[in-house]
Amino acid sequence: MYLVLFLTVFVDLITAVLVGAFIANILTIKRLSDEQSENIKAITDPSLGRNLTLEEQTILTQANGDILMLQLGGPMSFGAAKSISRRMAMVKNYHALVLDLSEVPSIGVTATLAIESIIQDALKHHRHVWIVAISSKVQTRLKSLELEKFAAQIASNQEQIPPQFHQIDDRLQALRSALLIVTSSPILAEY
């Protein structure tokens, strides 16, 4: 406010308005990015999850940290991309990734690319991936990434159990499938 007042008096009104609008936009973007970052949780411990049913908590407990659920909520834009990558970098030891986008009504291009990078990295490291997306906008955006082709390409280059990629609309089913994979595959223990 003081900067705009100073520019109005000593420069001109148009410059003051432009600088004020620019600063207001920067502060708004920062606030939205912070809010989006709060809606991103990397969960291996069921007590940290949001809106998990008792059965979902039980599955995560039985998995003993082998299932990582990345839970996102609210609209995701470019401000969330850095936070998504940072959350994933914190957790290294897991065998199955459940990416929960069930509470995401829309997703921006940059956030989608961050998710694509996370999924590709997980598949390259022989991890099974489930994406839970309910919103048709989010499903359409994710289908445009052609992650099934990427998973098939990696699977064709593997001699061991190939990683799998699934896109479904039920978080509980994704967790059940992930638990089945991590508890029934002795080869996963090698990774």
N, C-alpha and C positions, 0 to 999 in steps of 0.2 A: 504494500500500500504506500509506504514511504517512497519507494523507488518510482512508482507511477506518479505520485505527487511531485517529486523532484523533476522527473522528465517533463511533466506538464508545464511546470513553471519555467524551467531553464532550456528545454528543447522545443517540443511542440506537442499538441494534444494527440495527433495521429500516432506518433512514435510511442507515446506513453500508453495508449490503448493497445497497440500491437505488443509491446513488451509485457504489459499486464496480462493480456490474453495468453501469451506464450507461457508465462510463469504459472498461470492458473491451470493450464493444460498439463504442464509437467507435474504439478502437485497432484492433480486428479489421477494421472496415470500411476504415479507412485502409490497413492492410496488404494487404487484398484488392484495393483500388483500385490500389495501386502495382504489385502483381503482374499485374493485368489490363493496366495501361498498358504494361508491359514486353512484352506479347504483341501489341502493335499496331505495325505498321511500314508507313510510306508509302515505296514503292519505285519509283524510276525507274531506279536503278542496280542491275543484277543482282547485284552483289557484296554488297548489303545484305539480300538475301532469305534466307528460311529454307526449307530443303527444296526448293529449286528444281532441276529437272532441267537437264541441259545444253541441251536444246532450248528450255526456258523462258528460260534465261539468254540464249541466242542471240537469241530474239525480243525481249527487253527491250533488248538491245544494238542490234539493228537499228532499233528504234523511236526511238532517239536522244532519249529523254525524253518522247516524245509519248504514251506509255502510262504511266499511273500505276496501280500495283497496291497497293491497301491490303490488307495481310495481317493478319488477326486470328486469334488462337489461344486456346484454352481457353474456359471459360464466360464469357459477357459479361453483366455486370449494370449497374446504374446507375453504379457506380464507373468504368466504362470510357467512358461517354458523353462526358465532358469531354475525355478523352484522344483519342477518335476525332475529335472536332471540331477539336481543337488540331492533330493530325497533318495533317488535310486543309487547314487554313488555311496551313500552311507551304508547300504546293506549289500554285502557281497555273497554271503553264504546262504543260498537258497537253491532249490531244484525246480520249483514251479512258480510261475508268476501269474497272479490273477489281477488284472488291471480293471478295477471297478469304476466304470463311467456311468453307472446307473443313475446318478444324481446330477449328471451334466446335461443341460438342455441344449447347449451349443458349444462348438469348439472352433477356435481360430486356426489359421494355417500354421503359425509358428508353434503353437501348442501341439498340433497334430504332428508336425515334424519332430518335436521332442519325443513324443510317444513312439513314433516310428523308429527313432534311433534307439530307444530303450528296448523295444521289441526285437529289433535286429541284433542288438548286443546280446540279449537273452538267448535268442535262437543260436547265435554263433557259439555261445558257451554251453550248448546242449541242454538248455532249459525249456521246459514246456510252457506255453503261454496261452492264457485264456483272457479274452477281452469281453467284459460284460457291458453292453451298450443297449439302452432302451430307446433313447431318442432317435427318430428316423434321420434327423440332421447329422447326428454324430455317426450313426451307422453308415450313412452315405459318404461322409468324409473319410471314414476309416477304410471303406471298400476301395476308394480311389487310390489308396496307398499300395494296393496289390500285395499285401503281406503274405497271402497264401502262396503266391509264386515264389517269394523270397524264401519261405519255409521249405517249399518243395525243392528249390535249388540247393539249399544247405543240406537237406535230407539226402539228395542224390550224391553228395560228396562225402557222406559219412559211411563208415563201415560198421559203426556201432548203432545203438538205438537212436534213430533220428529224432530231433526235437519236433514237437507238434505245435500247431497254431490253431486256435479255435476262437470263433467270434459267436457269442451267444447272448441271450437277453435275461438270463437267470443266474444271479450271483451264487445262490446255494448250489445249483447244479455244477457251476464252475468249480466251486470249492470241493464238492464231492468227487468230481473227476480228477482234480489235482491231488487230492488225498489218495485216491486209488493208484495213481501213477507213482507218487513218491513212496508209498508203503509197499507196492508190489514189485518194484524194479530194483534188484540188487546192483545193477550196473550203475545206477545213479549215484551210489555211494562213492564211486571212483572219482567223480567230478568235483 
